Amino acid sequence: MNVQDLLDDFEFLDDWEDRYRYVIELGRQLAPLAPEDRTPANKVNGCASQVWLATKVTPANSTSGQPILTFAGDSDAHIVRGLIAILFIVFSGKPADEIASLDVKKIFNQIGLDEHLSPQRSNGLISMVARIKTDAQKALAAVE
């Protein structure tokens, strides 16, 4: 699934009850996080629930010129697992420079997440995005 598919799916759903169910379903589709990735280093601070994000950096090659980041993650909360899945649709498998510069707020606004998440979940989502962008910046710094 890509970002446009995600936006189309959210536009198709009429009310937020259906959209929340869809977010939860996206979370159910996440691959399980390996036990060895449930480390303090992978834990995301700033989230009310427990969240782990593991980042894999594929080194730059002559084709892309940029390292590619892929992510794995998990949470003990169903909605948060769904938010992680949305973040992976937006960010995972992309070059580090694209991740670092992507304006994810625009996508969240199109989905309506900015209006329908509790302040705690919004803060957690911001923390997850910050972590992903920091990992992208670290990958870029390692190339320079």
Secondary structure, 3 states (H helix, E strand, C coil): CCHHHHHHHHHHCCCHHHHHHHHHHHHHCCCCCCHHHCCHHHECCCCCCCEEEEEEEECCCCCCCCCEEEEEEEECCHHHHHHHHHHHHHHCCEEHHHHHHCCHHHHHHHHCHHHHCCHHHHHHHHHHHHHHHHHHHHHHHHHC
